[in-house]
């Protein structure tokens, strides 16, 4: 099993090489390496404490990296501030769904447009024509995404009243408002029923095809991983121990011992 090979001349969507992260003497990542090719869905699995979410937080620049490199489409992420990462075409979701519960579903989705808007305080306050046009455009985009994710009926409802499965879709719609080239999903199947998991996998696969982004997926649900991922990277104790197709990693003795053996 080997790392995915990007197309010749095209940088990978994500390249994480030999990343080491330490918190007060505790090693969270110890030379972790992950590659995601353009338009690929790469799964990231491993037991609790393997460093999966830590790796996400390094890409988002929420955690500092002691050594190693992280690049998104050939651009050095570690040279950017956390607020600049979205500008590289990176969007993510979190393990725990975070919405503004008293705001409408539509307004929650519009939050995702913020990193791409450039109006300035005075232009917005004065309601200049360019700002009004931009707002109309973003609302049209948000409603189109709600339609894609089958949330149109909820557009004007308060987000806090949505069923849990719909909240997961809402968070996905908000991430897509950022027009990502790399979408990082942190345990999207958590809390969903088996049927909802398979529906979400099919939805993400369709969105990947229509919007053309790569995906890095952290997930414990192996049905989701097997249904959605082209390849899988396995972490154990902050190290990359295997890379391959879902079937390949399922049969890898190191993976069975470190992760799957305890779950099956």
C-alpha positions as CSV (number, residue, x, y, z in Angstrom):
1,X,0.0,0.0,0.0
2,X,1.3,3.5,-0.9
3,X,0.4,7.1,-0.8
4,X,-2.0,8.4,-3.5
5,X,-0.2,9.7,-6.6
6,X,-1.4,13.1,-7.8
7,X,-1.7,13.9,-11.5
8,X,1.6,14.9,-13.0
9,X,2.2,18.7,-12.6
10,X,-0.8,19.1,-10.3
11,X,0.0,19.5,-6.6
12,X,-1.9,17.4,-4.1
13,X,-5.0,18.9,-2.5
14,X,-3.3,18.2,0.9
15,X,0.3,17.2,1.7
16,X,1.1,16.5,5.3
17,X,4.7,15.3,5.8
18,X,6.4,14.1,9.0
19,X,4.3,16.4,11.2
20,X,5.2,16.3,14.9
21,X,3.1,18.0,17.6
22,X,3.9,17.9,21.3
23,X,1.8,19.3,24.2
24,X,3.8,19.7,27.4
25,X,5.9,16.7,26.8
26,X,3.1,14.5,25.4
27,X,3.5,13.6,21.8
28,X,0.2,13.9,19.9
29,X,1.7,13.5,16.4
30,X,4.9,11.7,15.8
31,X,5.8,12.1,12.1
32,X,2.3,11.8,10.7
33,X,2.1,11.8,6.9
34,X,-1.1,12.1,4.9
35,X,-1.6,12.9,1.2
36,X,-4.9,13.7,-0.5
37,X,-5.0,13.9,-4.3
38,X,-7.2,16.4,-6.1
39,X,-10.9,15.2,-6.2
40,X,-10.0,12.3,-3.9
41,X,-11.8,11.2,-0.8
42,X,-9.2,10.2,1.8
43,X,-10.3,8.6,5.0
44,X,-8.4,9.1,8.2
45,X,-9.0,6.4,10.8
46,X,-7.5,5.1,14.0
47,X,-8.3,4.4,17.6
48,X,-9.1,7.2,20.1
49,X,-6.0,9.2,20.8
50,X,-4.4,8.4,17.5
51,X,-4.1,12.1,16.6
52,X,-6.8,12.4,13.9
53,X,-8.5,15.6,15.2
54,X,-5.1,17.0,16.2
55,X,-4.1,16.7,12.6
56,X,-7.2,18.5,11.5
57,X,-6.4,21.3,13.9
58,X,-2.9,21.6,12.5
59,X,-4.2,22.1,9.0
60,X,-6.7,24.7,10.4
61,X,-3.7,26.3,12.2
62,X,-5.4,25.9,15.6
63,X,-2.4,24.0,16.8
64,X,1.3,24.8,16.4
65,X,3.5,22.2,14.6
66,X,7.0,21.5,16.1
67,X,8.3,20.0,12.8
68,X,7.2,18.8,9.4
69,X,5.3,20.5,6.6
70,X,1.6,21.0,5.6
71,X,0.7,22.2,2.1
72,X,-2.7,22.8,0.5
73,X,-2.6,22.8,-3.3
74,X,1.2,23.6,-3.1
75,X,0.8,26.5,-0.6
76,X,2.6,26.4,2.7
77,X,-0.2,26.3,5.4
78,X,2.2,26.8,8.3
79,X,3.2,30.2,7.0
80,X,-0.5,31.4,7.3
81,X,-2.5,32.6,10.2
82,X,-5.6,30.6,11.2
83,X,-7.9,33.3,9.6
84,X,-6.1,32.9,6.3
85,X,-6.5,29.2,5.9
86,X,-10.0,29.5,4.5
87,X,-8.5,31.7,1.7
88,X,-6.6,28.7,0.6
89,X,-9.8,26.9,-0.2
90,X,-10.1,24.9,3.0
91,X,-13.4,24.3,4.9
92,X,-14.1,21.9,7.7
93,X,-16.8,20.6,10.0
94,X,-16.4,19.6,13.6
95,X,-17.3,16.6,15.7
96,X,-19.9,18.5,17.6
97,X,-22.4,20.3,15.4
98,X,-22.1,24.1,15.9
99,X,-25.0,26.3,14.7
100,X,-26.5,29.5,15.8
101,X,-29.7,28.0,17.2
102,X,-31.8,31.2,17.3
103,X,-30.9,32.2,13.7
104,X,-32.6,30.8,10.6
105,X,-31.2,28.0,8.6
106,X,-30.6,30.4,5.7
107,X,-28.6,32.8,7.9
108,X,-26.6,30.0,9.3
109,X,-25.5,29.0,5.8
110,X,-24.7,32.6,4.9
111,X,-22.1,32.6,7.7
112,X,-20.0,30.4,5.4
113,X,-19.8,33.2,2.9
114,X,-18.0,35.6,5.3
115,X,-14.4,34.6,4.5
116,X,-15.0,35.3,0.8
117,X,-16.7,38.7,1.2
118,X,-14.8,41.9,0.9
119,X,-16.9,44.9,1.6
120,X,-15.5,46.8,4.5
121,X,-17.3,48.3,7.5
122,X,-18.2,51.6,5.8
123,X,-19.3,50.1,2.5
124,X,-21.6,47.7,4.4
125,X,-23.0,50.4,6.7
126,X,-23.8,52.7,3.7
127,X,-25.5,49.9,1.8
128,X,-23.5,50.6,-1.4
129,X,-24.9,49.0,-4.6
130,X,-22.0,46.6,-4.8
131,X,-22.7,45.3,-1.3
132,X,-26.4,44.9,-2.0
133,X,-25.5,42.9,-5.2
134,X,-23.1,40.8,-3.3
135,X,-25.7,40.0,-0.6
136,X,-28.3,39.0,-3.2
137,X,-25.7,36.7,-4.9
138,X,-24.8,35.1,-1.7
139,X,-28.4,34.5,-0.7
140,X,-29.0,32.9,-4.1
141,X,-26.0,30.6,-3.6
142,X,-27.2,29.7,0.0
143,X,-30.6,28.8,-1.2
144,X,-29.2,26.7,-4.1
145,X,-27.0,24.8,-1.6
146,X,-30.0,24.3,0.7
147,X,-31.8,22.8,-2.3
148,X,-28.9,20.5,-3.0
149,X,-28.9,19.2,0.5
150,X,-32.7,18.9,0.6
151,X,-33.1,21.6,3.3
152,X,-35.2,24.1,1.4
153,X,-38.2,23.5,3.5
154,X,-36.3,24.6,6.6
155,X,-34.7,27.7,5.1
156,X,-36.7,30.2,7.2
157,X,-37.0,28.1,10.3
158,X,-34.9,28.6,13.4
159,X,-31.9,26.2,13.2
160,X,-32.2,25.0,16.7
161,X,-35.5,23.3,15.8
162,X,-34.0,21.0,13.2
163,X,-33.7,17.3,13.6
164,X,-30.1,16.1,14.3
165,X,-29.6,14.6,10.8
166,X,-30.7,17.9,9.2
167,X,-28.3,19.8,11.4
168,X,-25.4,17.7,10.0
169,X,-26.5,18.7,6.5
170,X,-26.8,22.4,7.6
171,X,-23.2,22.3,8.8
172,X,-22.2,20.8,5.5
173,X,-24.0,23.5,3.5
174,X,-22.3,26.2,5.5
175,X,-18.9,24.7,4.7
176,X,-19.8,24.5,1.0
177,X,-20.6,28.3,1.1
178,X,-16.8,28.8,1.4
179,X,-16.4,27.2,-2.1
180,X,-13.7,24.8,-0.7
181,X,-11.2,22.9,-2.8
182,X,-10.5,20.8,0.3
183,X,-13.3,19.8,2.6
184,X,-12.4,18.3,5.9
185,X,-15.1,16.3,7.7
186,X,-14.7,15.4,11.3
187,X,-16.8,12.4,12.2
188,X,-19.9,13.5,10.2
189,X,-21.6,10.1,10.9
190,X,-21.5,10.6,14.7
191,X,-25.0,10.3,16.1
192,X,-26.7,9.3,12.8
193,X,-28.7,6.1,12.2
194,X,-27.4,3.5,9.8
195,X,-29.7,4.7,7.1
196,X,-28.7,8.3,7.6
197,X,-25.0,7.4,7.4
198,X,-25.4,5.8,4.0
199,X,-27.5,8.7,2.8
200,X,-24.9,11.2,4.0
201,X,-22.1,9.2,2.2
202,X,-24.1,9.3,-1.0
203,X,-24.7,13.0,-0.6
204,X,-21.1,13.9,0.0
205,X,-20.1,11.7,-3.0
206,X,-22.5,13.6,-5.2
207,X,-21.4,17.0,-4.0
208,X,-17.8,16.1,-4.5
209,X,-18.6,15.3,-8.1
210,X,-20.6,18.4,-8.8
211,X,-18.4,20.9,-6.9
212,X,-15.0,19.3,-7.6
213,X,-13.4,19.3,-4.1
214,X,-11.2,16.8,-2.4
215,X,-12.2,15.4,1.0
216,X,-10.3,14.4,4.1
217,X,-12.7,12.4,6.3
218,X,-12.1,11.5,10.0
219,X,-14.6,8.8,10.8
220,X,-15.1,5.8,13.2
221,X,-18.0,4.4,11.3
222,X,-16.5,1.9,8.9
223,X,-19.7,1.8,6.8
224,X,-19.2,5.5,6.0
225,X,-15.5,5.0,5.3
226,X,-16.1,2.0,3.0
227,X,-19.0,3.7,1.2
228,X,-17.3,7.0,0.6
229,X,-13.5,6.8,0.6
230,X,-11.2,6.1,-2.3
231,X,-8.3,5.4,0.1
232,X,-7.7,5.4,3.8
233,X,-4.8,6.5,6.0
234,X,-4.5,4.9,9.4
235,X,-2.9,6.6,12.4
236,X,-1.8,5.0,15.6
237,X,-0.2,7.0,18.4
238,X,0.4,9.9,16.1
239,X,2.1,7.8,13.4
240,X,0.9,6.7,9.9
241,X,0.9,2.9,9.9
242,X,-1.0,2.1,6.7
243,X,-2.4,3.7,3.5
244,X,-4.6,1.9,1.0
245,X,-8.1,1.1,-0.1
246,X,-10.8,0.4,2.5
247,X,-10.5,-3.3,1.7
248,X,-6.7,-3.2,2.0
249,X,-6.6,-1.6,5.4
250,X,-9.3,-3.9,6.7
251,X,-7.0,-6.8,6.0
252,X,-3.7,-5.2,7.2
253,X,-2.5,-7.0,10.3
254,X,-1.2,-3.7,11.8
255,X,-4.6,-2.1,11.4
256,X,-6.5,-5.1,12.8
257,X,-4.3,-5.0,15.9
258,X,-4.4,-1.2,16.3
259,X,-7.9,-0.4,15.5
260,X,-10.3,-2.7,13.7
261,X,-9.6,-5.7,15.8
262,X,-11.1,-3.9,18.8
263,X,-14.2,-2.8,16.9
264,X,-15.3,-6.0,15.1
